[in-house]
Amino acid sequence: MEDRTTIVVDGGTLPPALDEAMIHTVVHRFYDAIQADPLLGPVFGGAIKPEAWPVHLAKMCDFWSSSLLRSGRYEGRPLPPHLRLPGLDEKHFRRWLELFRATLRETCPPEVRKLFMGRALRMAQSFRLAIAFSRGEDTLAVKPIVEDSLGDA
């Protein structure tokens, strides 16, 4: 991996507090909240078998490590599994973002929260647009979810 001082994420150098241990904590706490959530728990539970959770969590740690630390560990395509989920819509993405933000508030300093949340908001919009397109819906009607519009988890 490159020297941390040379990694630029969203126009700034990587905050010193952001490391693999923090990513692991965020991912594991977040997916604990997902599994317990009345809206998202059944969606994820229907898509991921109980014995597959360790693999999924490792893959999500790799995803965030690659995205924020530039580790290059993630080799996958996150969109296709989401395209196969029937009925996935804005309320699911809003709840996902609310739970993610709550997890970040519990585990990360502000500068790290900002990086994670910015990525999550962009990812949610990208996925929502792709899902709408794949369903033949009007993608111009898919307005971005902004953080200020989210409720509390």
Buried (B, 14 or more C-beta within 10 A) or exposed (E): EEEBEEBEBEEEEBBEEBBBEBBBBBBBBBBEBBBEBEBBEEBBEEEBEEEEBEEBBEBBBBBBBBBBBBBEBBEEEEEEEBEEBEEBEBEBBBBBBBBBBBBBEBBBEEEBBBBBBEBBBEBBBEBBBBBBEEEEBEEEEBEEBEEEEBEEB
